Amino acid sequence: NLLGLEAADWGQTPTEFQRSLYPERYRRGISVIHEGIDTAAVHPDPSTRLWLSGGLSLSRSDLLITYSARNLEPYRGFHIVMRTLPDILERHPTARVLIVGGNDVSYGRRPIQAKSWREQMLAEVGNKLDLSRVHFLGRLAYAQYLAMLRISSVHIYLTYPFVLSWSLLEAMAAGCAIVASRTAPVEEVMRDGENGYLVGFFDRQALADRVGEMLLNRDKQDGIRAAARQTVVERFDLAGKSLPAYLALLRRLIRRQRQSAVSLAGGVA
């Protein structure tokens, strides 16, 4: 990594948090530009319905807790969510949980006691759950994934201090009411009580209480949902923010390279 930093003409990283982890001497040569979210495609749609295998049809009128990650694993707080669900579902007997993600490992270690974190967590808490209300959807086609976000009553996003998931910004762009972990870089994009809610990563009681409050007051979350989307539109929109920033950076680097070439040619002459 250090050799790469020495050789690089310039760097790019999507968050200030990630930039802050580089040695200080290299930070001035790294631009913070997010890859961008296509907010024209990812947007709220209250009329959306999602059909599950078996014929169950769900919509915004249902009480739905959603969670998504590339893979179900501790880096994205899957173990915390699973340990909190028995409490949440006991308090809200009509709520369902939709969990999206694969059973592999993207980050961190593999489970010791089972083939997957899903299997390990079900062995730990499965007997405390009404599994007829917990739906593991695996990896969805993108249209189905967006449908899940659009019908969500409460979306949970937890992460270690690590790379920020696109899924958080997509959930915000889709107008989700989100409860997330108070960890960097989440705090870079989410302000507690303004465009979402923040709880301690390990604070299962606070997570259960906040989710419960949001489920009981769904009609009061419209401002939070609108502010979440507006944050992404203003700061992370693909066409309006990210692509122009990338192009501006590339043009600047090309100009600098040409100026260096001209200076070198003048020196040789």
N, C-alpha and C positions, 0 to 999 in steps of 0.2 A: 504493500500500500504506500509506503513512504517513497519507494522508487517511482511509483506511478504519480504521486503528487509532485515530485521533483521534475518529472518529464512533462507534465501536463502544461499546456498553454493556458488553460482555464478550466474551471470546474463548475458543476451545477448540482444542486441538491434541492429537494422539494420543500423542506421545512427549515426554519431557523434552528430548531432543536438539533437536527442532524448536522447542520453547519457548525454548531457550537461544539460538537464532539471532535472536530478536527483540531490538530495542533494549531495554536494561535497564529503562527507565522504563515499558515496556508489559507486562513479564512478570507483574507482580503482578495484572494484569487478565486473565490467560489461564489457564484450567484445563486440566490434562492428563487427558484422558479418551479412551481408545481406543474405536473404533467397536464393537469386540467380535467375538468368534468364537462361533458356535453350537456349543459343544462336545458338545451332545446329538446333533447331526448329524455333526459331524466327530470321529470316534473311531476307534480301532484295530479291525480285524477281520481276524484271521489267516486266515480262510477265503476271503478275497476272491480273485477271479481277474480278469484283464484280458485281453480278446481284441483282438488287433491285426488290421488288414486283412491278408488272406492266410491267416488261420486260426491264427496263432500265439497260444497261450494261455500266460499267465504268472501265477505265483503267488509267495508268500513263499519257496518252496523254490528259486526261481531267484536267480542272482546279479545284482542289478539296481542300477545307479547311476541316480538320477533327478535331474532339474533342471527347474525351471519358472519362467517369468516371463511377464508379459503380452505382451511382445515380446522377441525375442532381440537384445540390444544390450549395449554396454559398461557402461552404468550398473549393470546387474545382473550384470556379470562374465562375460557369455557368451563374450567373446574369451579370457578366462583359462581357462575350462572347456574350450573347444575346443583350445587349445594344450596342455592337460594331458592330454587323453584319449589321445593316442597312447602315452604312457608308461604310463598306467593299464591300458589294454587289452592292451598287450604283456605286462605283468606278470600279468594275469589273463585267460587266453585263453577262459574260459567266461563272462565277464561280458558283460552287455548294458547299453546306455545308453538311457534313455527321456528325451527332451527335449520339453517342452511349451512352446509360445509361438508368437506370430504373427511375421510377417516385416516388420512395420511398425516405426516408431520412436515410443516414448512419451516418451522423455527424451533430451536430448543431440542430437548431430549425426547426420546420415545418412552411410552409408559413401560413400567417394569412388570406390572401384574396382569397385563392384558395386551391384546394385539393393537388396540387403538385407545385413545383417550375417551372416546364415546363409550366403548365397552367397559373401561375401567370405572368411569363415573356412574354408569348404570348399575354396575355391581355394587357400588358404594351407596347410592341413593335411590336406585330404581324401585325398591320395595316401599319407598315413602311417596312415590309419585303415582298419580292416575295416568298411566301411559296412554290411555285412550285420548288424552288431551294434550299430549306432547308429541309433536309430529316432526320427525327427522326427515328432511326433504332432500338430503344429499346435495349434489351440485345441480343447480337449475339452469335451464336455458335463460339467457339474459332477459328476455321478455317476461318470463315467469318470475325471475328474481325481482324485477322492477314492480311487478304486480304485488309481490309480497310486501315490498316497502310501502306501496301506496295504500294498502289496506291496514297497515300496522296501527295499533292503538298506542303502543309503547315499544320503542326499539332500544335494545340494550347494546352498548358498545364498550367493551373493556379491553385495555391493552397494557402491557408492560411499557416503560419508557423506551420506545422503539420506533420503527418506521410507522408513520401514520397510514392507516388503511384507506384505500380509495373508497371502501364500503362506507366509512363514516361520512365522507363528503357526498357520496351518492345518496345516502339516507337523508342527509340534510337537504340536498337538492330536490328529493322526492317529497319533501315536506313532512318528514317524520318528527314526532315528539320523542326526543332521545334522552336517555339517562346514560351517562358515560363516566369512565373513571377519571378522577382528578390526577392525571399523569401527563407529563410532557410526551408528545407534542399536542395532546388533545386540547390543553389549555391555550394553545396557539390559535385555535379556531372556535372554541366553545366557551361562552361566558355563562356562568351559572345563573339561572333564572331569567336569562335574556333570549338565548337561542337554543337552550337545552338545559340539562341539569347535570351537575357533577357530584360524584360520591367517591369516597376512598376506595381504591382497588380492592382491598381486603375486607371492607366494611359491608358484610352481607346484610346486617340489620338495616343500615341506611339504604342499601339497594332495594330491599324488600319494601321498606316504608315508602320510598320515592315512587317505585313502580305502582304500588297500591294506591297512592294518592293520585297519580296520573290516571289510573284506570277508573277511579271514582269520579274524576273531574275531567273527562275527555273533552267536554264542551268548552273548557277553559284553556285548552292548549292551542287554540288557533293562532294566537299571537306568537307563541314559541315556534310553531311550525313555519309560519311566514318568515320569522326572523332567521330561522335556520336556512331556509332556501335563499333568502336575500344575502346572507353571508357568502354562500357559495357563488351566487351570481356576481357579486361585487368583487370577489377576491380570487376565484378559481375557475371562472368560466373559460372553457377551452377556446372559443372563437374570440371572445372579447378581451381576455387577459393573458392566458398562457401562451398561445401561438404568437401574438404580437411581442410578448416578452422574449420568447425564444428567437424570433427573427431579428429583433433589435440587438440581442446579444451577439448573434452570428454576424450581423453587419458590422458591429463594432470590432469584433475580432478580425474580420476580413480586412477592414480599414487599417487596423494596427499592423497586420501582417504585411500589407502592401507598403505602408510607411517604413516598416523595418527593412523590406526588400530594397526600397528606393535609397534609404540611408546607407545600406550595405553596398549597393552599386556605386553610390557616390564616393564612398570611402575607397573602394577598389580602384575606381578611375583616378 
